[in-house]
């Protein structure tokens, strides 16, 4: 690095760019489908107002995290710093669509009011994240590293890797070939022909196969050109004020979801630290909260977040420029409404194997970055995520059939071998449940039972107020789980006393 000024772009940044671009583009495609098809909102709001604001928020977060990476590179005189990846928060995308915008639209028939309600929700979540910047650094020092990495492993294996894995094998002649190219390049460290970056080469080959095999449709590509027209984000405070009235009944849920966001950000900062890039938790949380608030002011109901995957992008050679370029391209695509055109040009199944790779890398880090004796704690923290992911898929499948688990009955499902009730309880608030279980296991392994008591008492409190282990916010919705946690606290107290007495007897002998 010459004159203490790191390069803003490395050739290997293109791998990170294509990976993170794929992630955000996929999210935007899903977002558009959720809003227009599942909820039924008109295209002028979705493509003309919401998506341009989403593009702006992703662009701004990309700029800031590039700047953070640049500052870190200058400070440490390194040229191998990788910027934090960012974009629209995926869990919140579904929750805001189905818990806020959908119900308001279906109740009022007014798509604009539903949009305004989503803006108000996003604004409140941003404020919660800003508050998290005050307590975040202290929480990071308090929570065991194993617990944070375990939570990331859980979400990476389920929400990051599983769907891409299944999409890969749904169209294997495209997806599997692209995935093996990624394995050869990023795990096998093999160079691609003409020195083409691995991610780009996988997409090129997958796209060629998609078009030559007849999987892609020429007529759809031609017709998609008609959708290309400029739109831009527009600033408005009044839209949020109007939305507060309709979002008010749902805003109590914005607090735990905001808590979810800042815990996820803390986990991702910890993951980056283990990979060698030490970013400040407080600054990152402020950036997340600020860009979420800006997003809402310009028309996006979806908060931004630091993405899982920093070590994965770092392993591909990504440095600080990839996230800025990604944000710029996403901004152009959303402001020119190129979403439909791109989806008809490049087969999605040629791109998603990159996400499968990232999921594998994050899951691997949880085991390799900690002492082997804590492996049970890592696995334990993954289980709530599996429950959460499975429940979501079951709900979606039943919904397509016009049914719900409640209509069928939990007992009937249990007789059929599907413990839906337990799945719902275990998976609700997965990120917090994951860290609670993993932390408890760590303290049991280390025989620090007093700390374990604190963990289960916190779990009991969170459960009592409906933040974890229940699908709805409110006091006393899962009293059986609260009682169970209190019983566990008593058990740990008794066992701790027994252990201390045994130690005292041994000392006397």
C-alpha positions as CSV (number, residue, x, y, z in Angstrom):
1,X,0.0,0.0,0.0
2,X,1.6,3.2,-1.2
3,X,1.5,6.4,0.9
4,X,-0.9,4.8,3.3
5,X,-3.7,5.0,0.7
6,X,-5.4,1.7,0.1
7,X,-6.6,0.9,-3.4
8,X,-10.3,1.4,-3.8
9,X,-10.7,-1.4,-6.2
10,X,-8.8,-4.7,-6.7
11,X,-9.4,-7.1,-9.5
12,X,-10.6,-9.7,-7.0
13,X,-13.3,-7.2,-5.8
14,X,-15.4,-8.4,-8.8
15,X,-16.0,-11.7,-7.0
16,X,-17.4,-10.0,-4.0
17,X,-19.4,-7.6,-6.3
18,X,-21.1,-10.4,-8.1
19,X,-21.8,-12.3,-5.0
20,X,-23.3,-9.4,-3.0
21,X,-25.0,-8.0,-6.1
22,X,-26.7,-11.4,-6.6
23,X,-27.8,-11.4,-2.9
24,X,-29.4,-8.0,-3.2
25,X,-30.8,-8.5,-6.6
26,X,-32.5,-11.7,-5.5
27,X,-33.9,-10.0,-2.5
28,X,-35.3,-7.2,-4.7
29,X,-36.9,-9.7,-7.0
30,X,-38.5,-11.5,-4.1
31,X,-39.6,-8.2,-2.6
32,X,-41.3,-7.1,-5.8
33,X,-43.1,-10.5,-6.0
34,X,-44.2,-10.3,-2.4
35,X,-45.7,-6.8,-2.8
36,X,-47.3,-7.2,-6.2
37,X,-48.4,-10.8,-6.2
38,X,-48.8,-11.9,-2.6
39,X,-50.2,-8.7,-1.3
40,X,-51.6,-7.2,-4.5
41,X,-50.1,-3.7,-4.3
42,X,-50.1,-1.7,-7.6
43,X,-47.0,-1.6,-9.7
44,X,-46.7,2.2,-9.6
45,X,-46.1,2.1,-5.9
46,X,-43.8,-0.9,-5.9
47,X,-41.7,-0.2,-9.0
48,X,-42.1,3.6,-9.0
49,X,-41.7,4.5,-5.4
50,X,-40.6,1.6,-3.1
51,X,-37.8,0.0,-5.2
52,X,-36.1,3.3,-6.1
53,X,-36.0,4.0,-2.3
54,X,-34.7,0.5,-1.6
55,X,-32.0,1.1,-4.2
56,X,-31.0,4.4,-2.6
57,X,-30.7,2.9,0.9
58,X,-28.5,0.0,-0.4
59,X,-26.3,2.6,-2.3
60,X,-25.9,4.7,0.8
61,X,-25.1,1.8,3.1
62,X,-22.6,0.6,0.5
63,X,-20.9,4.0,0.4
64,X,-20.6,4.1,4.2
65,X,-19.3,0.6,4.7
66,X,-16.7,1.3,1.9
67,X,-15.7,4.4,3.8
68,X,-15.4,2.4,7.1
69,X,-13.3,-0.2,5.3
70,X,-11.1,2.6,3.8
71,X,-10.6,4.2,7.3
72,X,-9.6,0.8,8.8
73,X,-7.2,0.1,5.9
74,X,-5.5,3.5,6.5
75,X,-5.4,3.1,10.2
76,X,-3.9,-0.4,10.1
77,X,-1.8,0.3,7.0
78,X,-3.3,-2.8,5.2
79,X,-4.5,-3.3,1.7
80,X,-6.4,-6.5,2.5
81,X,-9.3,-5.1,4.5
82,X,-12.8,-6.3,3.3
83,X,-15.7,-3.9,3.7
84,X,-18.8,-5.1,5.5
85,X,-21.5,-6.4,3.1
86,X,-24.9,-4.8,3.4
87,X,-28.4,-4.5,1.9
88,X,-32.1,-4.9,2.8
89,X,-32.8,-7.0,5.8
90,X,-34.3,-10.3,4.5
91,X,-36.3,-11.4,7.6
92,X,-37.8,-8.0,7.9
93,X,-38.8,-7.9,4.3
94,X,-41.2,-10.8,4.8
95,X,-42.4,-9.6,8.2
96,X,-43.1,-6.1,7.2
97,X,-44.9,-7.3,4.0
98,X,-47.1,-9.8,5.8
99,X,-47.5,-8.4,9.3
100,X,-47.9,-4.7,8.4
101,X,-48.5,-3.8,4.8
102,X,-50.6,-6.8,3.9
103,X,-53.1,-6.5,6.8
104,X,-53.4,-2.7,6.4
105,X,-54.0,-3.0,2.7
106,X,-56.5,-5.9,3.0
107,X,-58.4,-4.0,5.8
108,X,-58.5,-0.6,4.1
109,X,-58.2,-1.4,0.4
110,X,-55.8,1.6,0.3
111,X,-52.4,0.6,-1.1
112,X,-50.9,4.0,-0.2
113,X,-51.9,3.7,3.5
114,X,-50.3,0.2,3.6
115,X,-47.1,1.7,2.2
116,X,-47.2,4.6,4.7
117,X,-47.7,2.1,7.5
118,X,-44.6,0.2,6.3
119,X,-42.6,3.4,6.3
120,X,-43.6,4.2,9.9
121,X,-42.5,0.7,10.9
122,X,-39.1,1.1,9.2
123,X,-38.6,4.5,10.8
124,X,-39.3,3.1,14.3
125,X,-37.0,0.1,13.7
126,X,-34.2,2.6,12.7
127,X,-34.6,4.4,16.0
128,X,-34.4,1.1,17.9
129,X,-31.1,0.3,16.1
130,X,-29.8,3.8,17.0
131,X,-30.6,3.0,20.7
132,X,-28.8,-0.3,20.2
133,X,-25.6,1.6,19.4
134,X,-25.5,2.7,23.0
135,X,-25.7,-0.7,24.5
136,X,-24.3,-2.8,21.7
137,X,-20.6,-2.7,22.6
138,X,-21.3,-3.7,26.2
139,X,-23.5,-6.6,25.0
140,X,-20.7,-7.7,22.6
141,X,-18.3,-8.0,25.5
142,X,-20.9,-9.9,27.6
143,X,-22.2,-12.5,25.2
144,X,-19.8,-15.4,24.5
145,X,-18.3,-15.4,21.1
146,X,-19.4,-19.0,20.5
147,X,-23.1,-17.9,20.9
148,X,-22.8,-15.1,18.4
149,X,-21.0,-17.3,15.8
150,X,-23.5,-20.1,16.4
151,X,-26.4,-17.7,15.7
152,X,-24.7,-16.8,12.4
153,X,-24.1,-20.4,11.5
154,X,-27.8,-21.2,12.1
155,X,-29.1,-18.4,9.9
156,X,-26.4,-19.1,7.2
157,X,-27.3,-22.8,7.0
158,X,-31.0,-22.3,6.9
159,X,-31.9,-18.9,5.3
160,X,-28.7,-18.4,3.3
161,X,-27.7,-21.9,2.1
162,X,-30.8,-24.1,2.0
163,X,-33.0,-22.5,-0.6
164,X,-30.0,-21.9,-3.0
165,X,-29.0,-25.6,-2.5
166,X,-32.5,-26.7,-3.4
167,X,-32.7,-24.3,-6.3
168,X,-29.4,-25.6,-7.6
169,X,-30.7,-29.2,-7.7
170,X,-34.1,-28.1,-9.2
171,X,-32.3,-27.1,-12.4
172,X,-29.1,-29.2,-11.9
173,X,-27.7,-28.9,-15.4
174,X,-27.3,-25.1,-14.7
175,X,-27.1,-24.8,-10.9
176,X,-24.8,-27.8,-10.2
177,X,-22.3,-26.8,-12.9
178,X,-22.2,-23.3,-11.6
179,X,-21.7,-24.5,-8.1
180,X,-18.9,-26.9,-8.9
181,X,-17.1,-24.0,-10.7
182,X,-17.4,-22.1,-7.4
183,X,-16.0,-25.0,-5.5
184,X,-13.1,-25.4,-7.8
185,X,-12.2,-21.7,-7.7
186,X,-12.9,-20.8,-4.1
187,X,-12.3,-24.0,-2.2
188,X,-9.8,-25.6,-4.7
189,X,-8.0,-22.3,-5.4
190,X,-8.0,-23.2,-9.2
191,X,-7.8,-20.4,-11.8
192,X,-10.5,-20.0,-14.3
193,X,-9.9,-19.8,-18.1
194,X,-8.5,-16.4,-19.2
195,X,-8.1,-15.5,-15.5
196,X,-11.8,-14.6,-15.3
197,X,-13.0,-14.1,-11.7
198,X,-14.6,-17.2,-10.3
199,X,-18.0,-15.8,-9.6
200,X,-18.3,-14.1,-13.0
201,X,-17.2,-17.3,-14.8
202,X,-19.8,-19.3,-12.9
203,X,-22.5,-16.9,-14.0
204,X,-21.3,-16.8,-17.6
205,X,-21.3,-20.5,-18.0
206,X,-24.7,-20.9,-16.2
207,X,-26.1,-18.2,-18.5
208,X,-24.8,-19.9,-21.6
209,X,-26.2,-23.2,-20.6
210,X,-29.5,-21.6,-19.7
211,X,-29.9,-20.0,-23.2
212,X,-28.5,-22.9,-25.2
213,X,-30.7,-25.5,-23.4
214,X,-33.9,-23.6,-24.0
215,X,-34.4,-22.9,-20.3
216,X,-34.4,-19.1,-20.9
217,X,-37.2,-17.6,-23.0
218,X,-36.3,-15.1,-25.8
219,X,-39.8,-13.6,-26.1
220,X,-39.8,-12.8,-22.3
221,X,-36.5,-11.1,-22.7
222,X,-37.7,-8.9,-25.6
223,X,-41.0,-8.0,-23.9
224,X,-39.1,-7.0,-20.7
225,X,-37.5,-4.1,-22.5
226,X,-40.9,-2.3,-22.4
227,X,-40.7,-2.1,-18.6
228,X,-37.5,0.0,-18.6
229,X,-38.3,3.5,-17.6
230,X,-36.8,5.9,-15.1
231,X,-38.1,6.4,-11.5
232,X,-36.5,8.0,-8.5
233,X,-36.9,8.1,-4.7
234,X,-38.7,11.1,-3.2
235,X,-38.2,12.6,0.3
236,X,-41.3,12.8,2.5
237,X,-41.8,13.1,6.3
238,X,-45.6,13.4,6.0
239,X,-45.9,9.9,4.6
240,X,-44.4,8.5,7.8
241,X,-46.6,10.6,10.0
242,X,-49.7,9.4,8.1
243,X,-48.5,5.8,8.4
244,X,-48.1,6.0,12.2
245,X,-51.8,5.9,12.8
246,X,-52.2,2.6,10.8
247,X,-49.0,1.1,11.9
248,X,-49.6,1.8,15.6
249,X,-51.3,-1.5,16.5
250,X,-48.3,-3.3,15.1
251,X,-45.5,-1.1,16.4
252,X,-44.9,-3.1,19.6
253,X,-43.4,-5.8,17.3
254,X,-41.0,-3.3,15.8
255,X,-39.1,-3.2,19.1
256,X,-38.1,-6.9,19.2
257,X,-37.5,-6.9,15.5
258,X,-35.2,-3.8,15.9
259,X,-33.5,-5.7,18.7
260,X,-33.1,-8.7,16.3
261,X,-31.5,-6.4,13.8
262,X,-28.9,-4.9,16.1
263,X,-28.0,-8.4,17.5
264,X,-27.5,-9.6,14.0
265,X,-25.3,-6.7,13.2
266,X,-23.3,-7.3,16.4
267,X,-22.8,-11.0,15.4
268,X,-21.7,-10.0,11.9
269,X,-19.2,-7.5,13.3
270,X,-17.8,-10.2,15.5
271,X,-17.5,-12.5,12.5
272,X,-15.6,-9.9,10.6
273,X,-13.3,-9.4,13.6
274,X,-12.4,-13.1,13.6
275,X,-11.7,-12.8,9.9
276,X,-9.2,-10.0,10.7
277,X,-11.2,-6.8,10.2
278,X,-12.0,-5.1,13.5
279,X,-14.9,-2.7,12.9
280,X,-16.5,-0.7,15.7
281,X,-19.9,-2.1,16.9
282,X,-21.3,1.4,17.8
283,X,-20.4,3.0,14.4
284,X,-21.9,0.0,12.5
285,X,-25.1,0.1,14.5
286,X,-25.4,3.8,14.0
287,X,-24.9,3.3,10.2
288,X,-27.6,0.6,10.1
289,X,-30.1,2.7,12.1
290,X,-29.4,5.9,10.1
291,X,-29.7,4.2,6.7
292,X,-32.9,2.5,7.8
293,X,-34.4,5.9,8.8
294,X,-33.2,7.5,5.6
295,X,-34.8,4.6,3.7
296,X,-38.1,5.3,5.3
297,X,-37.9,9.0,4.6
298,X,-37.4,8.3,0.9
299,X,-40.1,5.7,0.5
300,X,-38.7,2.3,1.5
301,X,-40.5,0.3,4.2
302,X,-37.6,-2.1,4.6
303,X,-34.6,-1.5,6.9
304,X,-31.0,-2.0,5.9
305,X,-28.6,-4.3,7.6
306,X,-25.1,-5.6,7.7
307,X,-25.3,-8.9,5.8
308,X,-23.9,-12.2,7.0
309,X,-21.0,-13.3,4.9
310,X,-18.0,-11.1,5.5
311,X,-15.5,-14.0,5.9
312,X,-16.9,-15.6,2.7
313,X,-16.4,-12.4,0.6
314,X,-13.0,-11.9,2.1
315,X,-12.0,-15.5,1.1
316,X,-12.9,-14.7,-2.5
317,X,-10.5,-11.7,-2.5
318,X,-13.1,-8.9,-2.0
319,X,-11.7,-5.7,-0.5
320,X,-13.3,-2.3,0.1
321,X,-14.6,-1.3,-3.4
322,X,-17.0,-4.2,-4.1
323,X,-19.8,-3.0,-1.8
324,X,-19.8,0.6,-3.2
325,X,-19.9,-0.7,-6.8
326,X,-22.7,-3.1,-5.9
327,X,-24.7,-0.3,-4.3
328,X,-24.2,1.9,-7.4
329,X,-25.3,-0.8,-9.8
330,X,-28.4,-1.6,-7.6
331,X,-29.2,2.1,-7.6
332,X,-29.1,2.3,-11.4
333,X,-31.1,-0.9,-11.8
334,X,-33.9,0.3,-9.4
335,X,-34.0,3.8,-10.8
336,X,-34.2,2.6,-14.4
337,X,-36.5,-0.3,-13.5
338,X,-34.2,-2.9,-15.0
339,X,-35.3,-5.6,-12.5
340,X,-37.5,-7.5,-15.0
341,X,-35.0,-7.3,-17.8
342,X,-32.2,-8.7,-15.8
343,X,-34.3,-11.6,-14.4
344,X,-35.1,-12.5,-18.0
345,X,-31.5,-12.3,-19.1
346,X,-29.6,-14.2,-16.4
347,X,-31.0,-17.4,-15.0
348,X,-31.3,-17.0,-11.2
349,X,-30.1,-20.6,-10.7
350,X,-26.7,-19.7,-12.2
351,X,-26.3,-17.0,-9.5
352,X,-27.7,-18.6,-6.3
353,X,-24.8,-21.1,-5.8
354,X,-22.7,-18.2,-4.7
355,X,-25.0,-17.8,-1.7
356,X,-24.7,-21.5,-1.0
357,X,-20.9,-21.0,-0.8
358,X,-21.3,-18.1,1.6
359,X,-23.6,-20.1,3.8
360,X,-21.0,-22.9,4.0
361,X,-18.2,-20.4,4.8
362,X,-20.1,-18.8,7.7
363,X,-21.1,-22.2,9.1
364,X,-17.5,-23.4,8.9
365,X,-16.2,-20.3,10.8
366,X,-18.4,-21.1,13.8
367,X,-16.5,-24.3,14.3
368,X,-13.0,-23.3,13.3
369,X,-12.8,-20.0,15.2
370,X,-13.6,-21.5,18.6
371,X,-12.1,-24.2,20.9
372,X,-13.3,-27.6,19.9
373,X,-14.9,-28.3,23.3
374,X,-17.5,-25.7,22.4
375,X,-18.7,-27.6,19.3
376,X,-21.9,-28.8,21.2
377,X,-22.8,-25.1,22.0
378,X,-22.4,-24.2,18.3
379,X,-24.7,-27.1,17.2
380,X,-27.2,-26.3,19.9
381,X,-27.5,-22.7,18.7
382,X,-28.2,-23.9,15.2
383,X,-31.3,-25.9,16.2
384,X,-33.7,-23.0,16.8
385,X,-32.9,-21.6,13.3
386,X,-33.8,-25.0,11.8
387,X,-37.2,-24.9,13.6
388,X,-37.8,-21.3,12.5
389,X,-36.9,-22.0,8.8
390,X,-38.9,-25.2,8.7
391,X,-42.0,-23.5,10.2
392,X,-41.8,-20.7,7.6
393,X,-41.7,-23.2,4.8
394,X,-44.6,-25.3,6.2
395,X,-46.7,-22.2,6.6
396,X,-46.0,-21.1,3.0
397,X,-46.9,-24.6,1.7
398,X,-50.1,-24.8,3.7
399,X,-51.0,-21.2,2.7
400,X,-50.8,-22.1,-1.0
401,X,-53.3,-24.9,-0.3
402,X,-55.6,-22.5,1.4
403,X,-54.9,-24.0,4.8
404,X,-53.0,-23.2,8.0
405,X,-51.5,-25.2,10.8
406,X,-54.2,-23.8,13.2
407,X,-57.0,-25.0,10.9
408,X,-55.6,-28.5,10.7
409,X,-54.8,-28.6,14.4
410,X,-51.4,-29.0,16.1
411,X,-52.4,-32.4,17.6
412,X,-53.3,-33.8,14.2
413,X,-50.0,-32.6,12.8
414,X,-48.2,-34.2,15.8
415,X,-49.9,-37.5,15.2
416,X,-48.6,-37.4,11.6
417,X,-45.1,-36.9,13.0
418,X,-44.9,-33.1,12.6
419,X,-44.4,-31.4,16.0
420,X,-45.6,-28.0,14.7
421,X,-46.4,-26.6,18.1
422,X,-42.9,-27.3,19.4
423,X,-41.4,-26.0,16.2
424,X,-43.3,-22.7,16.6
425,X,-42.3,-22.3,20.2
426,X,-38.6,-23.2,19.6
427,X,-38.2,-21.1,16.5
428,X,-39.9,-17.9,17.5
429,X,-37.2,-15.2,18.1
430,X,-34.6,-17.6,16.7
431,X,-31.6,-15.3,16.9
432,X,-32.2,-14.6,20.6
433,X,-33.1,-18.2,21.4
434,X,-30.0,-19.4,19.6
435,X,-27.7,-17.2,21.6
436,X,-29.4,-18.0,24.8
437,X,-29.1,-21.8,24.3
438,X,-25.5,-21.6,23.0
439,X,-24.5,-19.3,25.9
440,X,-26.1,-21.6,28.5
441,X,-24.2,-24.6,27.0
442,X,-20.9,-22.6,27.1
443,X,-21.4,-21.8,30.8
444,X,-22.3,-25.4,31.6
445,X,-19.1,-26.6,29.8
446,X,-17.0,-24.1,31.7
447,X,-18.9,-24.9,34.9
448,X,-19.9,-21.3,35.4
449,X,-23.4,-22.1,36.5
450,X,-24.0,-18.7,38.1
451,X,-23.7,-17.1,34.6
452,X,-26.0,-19.8,33.3
453,X,-28.6,-18.8,35.9
454,X,-28.5,-15.2,34.6
455,X,-28.9,-16.5,31.0
456,X,-32.1,-18.5,31.8
457,X,-33.6,-15.7,33.9
458,X,-33.1,-13.4,31.0
459,X,-34.7,-16.0,28.8
460,X,-37.7,-16.3,31.2
461,X,-38.1,-12.5,31.1
462,X,-38.0,-12.3,27.3
463,X,-40.5,-15.1,27.1
464,X,-42.8,-13.5,29.6
465,X,-43.1,-10.4,27.5
466,X,-43.5,-12.4,24.3
467,X,-40.3,-11.5,22.7
468,X,-39.2,-15.1,22.2
469,X,-40.9,-18.5,22.1
470,X,-44.2,-17.0,20.9
471,X,-45.6,-15.7,17.6
472,X,-47.3,-12.6,19.2
473,X,-46.0,-9.9,21.4
474,X,-47.8,-9.7,24.8
475,X,-47.5,-10.7,28.5
476,X,-48.1,-14.3,29.5
477,X,-48.4,-15.9,26.0
478,X,-46.0,-18.7,26.8
479,X,-46.2,-19.2,30.6
480,X,-45.3,-22.9,30.4
481,X,-41.9,-21.9,28.8
482,X,-41.4,-19.2,31.5
483,X,-42.0,-21.8,34.2
484,X,-39.6,-24.2,32.5
485,X,-36.8,-21.6,32.5
486,X,-37.4,-20.8,36.1
487,X,-37.2,-24.5,37.0
488,X,-33.9,-24.7,35.0
489,X,-32.6,-21.7,37.0
490,X,-33.4,-23.5,40.3
491,X,-31.7,-26.6,39.0
492,X,-28.6,-24.7,38.1
493,X,-28.6,-23.1,41.5
494,X,-28.8,-26.4,43.3
495,X,-26.2,-28.0,41.1
496,X,-23.9,-25.0,41.6
497,X,-24.2,-25.4,45.4
498,X,-23.6,-29.1,45.1
499,X,-20.5,-28.5,43.1
500,X,-19.2,-25.9,45.5
501,X,-19.8,-28.2,48.5
502,X,-17.9,-31.1,46.7
503,X,-15.0,-28.7,46.1
504,X,-14.9,-27.6,49.7
505,X,-14.9,-31.2,50.9
506,X,-12.0,-32.1,48.6
507,X,-10.1,-29.0,49.9
508,X,-10.6,-30.1,53.5
509,X,-9.4,-33.6,52.6
